[in-house]
Amino acid sequence: MNMDIATVNALTYEDFVNILGNVVEKCPIITAAVWSGRPFFNLTALEAAISEFIDALPDSGKEGILRCHPDLAGRDLQSGSLTRESREEQAGAGMDALNSAEASRVARLNEEYKERFGFPFVICARMNDKANILRQLSERCQNERAVERARGIEEVKKICRLRLQGLVLTDAHNKL
């Protein structure tokens, strides 16, 4: 679905939340909150409204957003219970095709990461490949909690931007 911004602005509250509700993984409340900011001038303005909402949250709210994300190559991927978006993103990065050694390493690092920070490792899979994801997961386990919370939120925003671009025509297309 590629809507122009005028179509997005004309959506009912329910349609807006149903269509855009997973641009931030399993956080339709964010989309619901920005709906009242319509009309959005363009895709950039819609993305900015979502980012500003996230930035205004206390640290506990930001960590809540991070906790909505599944483990990379985790149980949800294996069981088929990922959201469509996450499944496609993880598969595109090769996280659905790990060999047994890679799968064991990812599972161990995911647990270490969650134990250290209290939320899962989040990375924009569409902007990375399997090797880089594994390297980042290992390296980021060494960060301080505040640094990692901020890094995770920046990754959430990258994911959101790409998901929005899959739903809403970019600003260049809207001017045509």
C-alpha positions as CSV (number, residue, x, y, z in Angstrom):
1,M,0.0,0.0,0.0
2,N,1.4,3.4,-1.0
3,M,-0.9,6.2,0.0
4,D,-0.1,9.9,-0.6
5,I,-0.1,12.1,2.4
6,A,-3.6,13.5,1.6
7,T,-5.0,10.0,1.8
8,V,-3.2,9.4,5.2
9,N,-4.6,12.7,6.5
10,A,-8.1,11.7,5.5
11,L,-8.0,8.3,7.3
12,T,-10.4,7.8,10.1
13,Y,-8.8,7.3,13.5
14,E,-9.5,3.5,13.3
15,D,-8.0,3.2,9.8
16,F,-5.0,5.3,10.7
17,V,-4.2,3.1,13.7
18,N,-5.0,-0.2,11.8
19,I,-2.8,0.8,8.8
20,L,0.1,2.6,10.5
21,G,-0.2,0.9,13.9
22,N,2.9,-1.3,13.6
23,V,5.4,1.3,12.2
24,V,6.7,1.1,15.7
25,E,6.7,-2.6,16.6
26,K,3.6,-3.5,18.5
27,C,3.0,0.1,19.7
28,P,-0.2,1.2,18.0
29,I,-0.6,3.7,20.9
30,I,2.1,5.8,19.4
31,T,0.2,6.0,16.1
32,A,-3.0,6.7,17.9
33,A,-1.4,9.5,19.8
34,V,0.0,11.3,16.7
35,W,-3.3,11.0,14.7
36,S,-4.6,14.2,16.3
37,G,-1.7,16.0,14.8
38,R,-3.2,15.7,11.3
39,P,-3.0,17.1,8.8
40,F,0.7,16.2,8.2
41,F,2.3,18.3,5.5
42,N,4.3,15.4,4.2
43,L,5.8,12.0,5.2
44,T,8.7,13.8,6.9
45,A,6.2,15.6,9.1
46,L,4.5,12.4,10.0
47,E,7.8,10.7,10.8
48,A,8.8,13.8,12.9
49,A,5.6,13.6,14.9
50,I,6.3,10.0,15.8
51,S,9.9,10.7,16.7
52,E,8.9,13.7,18.9
53,F,6.3,11.5,20.7
54,I,9.0,8.9,21.4
55,D,11.6,11.5,22.4
56,A,9.1,13.0,24.9
57,L,8.6,9.7,26.7
58,P,10.4,9.1,30.0
59,D,13.2,6.5,30.0
60,S,10.7,3.8,31.2
61,G,8.5,4.5,28.2
62,K,11.4,4.2,25.8
63,E,12.4,0.9,27.4
64,G,8.8,-0.2,27.0
65,I,9.0,0.4,23.3
66,L,12.2,-1.6,23.2
67,R,10.6,-4.4,25.1
68,C,7.9,-4.7,22.3
69,H,10.6,-5.9,19.9
70,P,11.2,-9.6,19.4
71,D,14.6,-11.2,19.9
72,L,16.5,-11.5,16.6
73,A,16.3,-15.0,15.3
74,G,14.5,-15.9,18.5
75,R,11.6,-18.1,19.5
76,D,9.0,-15.9,17.7
77,L,10.9,-16.3,14.4
78,Q,11.1,-20.1,14.9
79,S,7.4,-20.4,15.9
80,G,6.2,-18.1,13.1
81,S,4.6,-15.7,15.6
82,L,6.5,-12.5,14.5
83,T,4.6,-9.6,13.0
84,R,4.7,-9.7,9.2
85,E,7.0,-6.7,9.2
86,S,9.5,-8.3,11.6
87,R,9.5,-11.6,9.8
88,E,10.3,-9.9,6.5
89,E,13.0,-7.7,8.0
90,Q,14.7,-10.6,9.8
91,A,14.5,-12.8,6.8
92,G,15.9,-10.1,4.5
93,A,19.0,-9.9,6.8
94,G,19.4,-13.7,6.8
95,M,18.4,-14.1,10.4
96,D,16.0,-17.0,9.4
97,A,18.9,-18.9,7.9
98,L,21.5,-19.2,10.7
99,N,23.5,-22.4,11.0
100,S,23.5,-24.1,14.4
101,A,26.6,-22.4,15.7
102,E,25.3,-18.9,14.7
103,A,21.9,-19.7,16.2
104,S,23.5,-20.8,19.5
105,R,25.6,-17.7,19.6
106,V,22.7,-15.4,18.9
107,A,20.5,-17.1,21.6
108,R,23.4,-16.7,24.1
109,L,24.0,-13.1,23.2
110,N,20.3,-12.2,23.2
111,E,20.0,-13.6,26.7
112,E,23.2,-11.8,27.9
113,Y,21.9,-8.5,26.4
114,K,18.4,-8.8,28.0
115,E,19.9,-9.7,31.3
116,R,22.2,-6.7,31.2
117,F,19.7,-4.1,30.0
118,G,16.2,-5.4,30.7
119,F,15.0,-5.1,27.0
120,P,15.9,-7.0,23.8
121,F,18.6,-6.0,21.4
122,V,17.1,-3.8,18.6
123,I,18.7,-3.1,15.3
124,C,17.3,-2.1,11.9
125,A,17.7,-5.5,10.2
126,R,16.9,-4.0,6.8
127,M,20.0,-1.8,7.0
128,N,22.3,-4.6,8.1
129,D,23.3,-8.1,7.1
130,K,23.7,-11.2,9.3
131,A,27.4,-10.6,9.9
132,N,27.0,-7.0,11.0
133,I,24.0,-7.9,13.2
134,L,26.0,-10.5,15.0
135,R,29.0,-8.2,15.4
136,Q,26.7,-5.4,16.7
137,L,24.9,-7.7,19.2
138,S,28.3,-8.8,20.6
139,E,29.7,-5.2,20.8
140,R,26.6,-3.5,22.1
141,C,26.4,-5.9,25.1
142,Q,29.4,-3.9,26.5
143,N,27.5,-0.5,26.5
144,E,26.1,1.3,29.5
145,R,22.3,1.1,29.9
146,A,21.6,4.7,29.0
147,V,23.8,4.5,25.9
148,E,22.1,1.3,24.8
149,R,18.6,2.6,25.5
150,A,19.4,5.7,23.3
151,R,21.0,3.5,20.6
152,G,18.0,1.1,20.6
153,I,15.5,4.0,20.2
154,E,17.5,5.4,17.3
155,E,17.3,1.9,15.7
156,V,13.5,1.9,16.4
157,K,13.3,5.2,14.5
158,K,15.2,3.8,11.5
159,I,12.8,0.8,11.5
160,C,9.8,3.2,11.7
161,R,11.1,5.4,8.8
162,L,11.5,2.3,6.5
163,R,8.1,1.0,7.5
164,L,6.4,4.4,6.9
165,Q,8.1,4.6,3.5
166,G,6.5,1.2,2.6
167,L,3.1,2.6,3.4
168,V,3.2,6.3,2.5
169,L,4.6,7.8,-0.7
170,T,7.7,9.8,-0.1
171,D,7.7,13.6,-0.2
172,A,9.2,13.6,-3.7
173,H,6.3,11.4,-5.0
174,N,3.7,13.6,-3.2
175,K,4.8,16.7,-5.2
176,L,4.1,15.0,-8.5
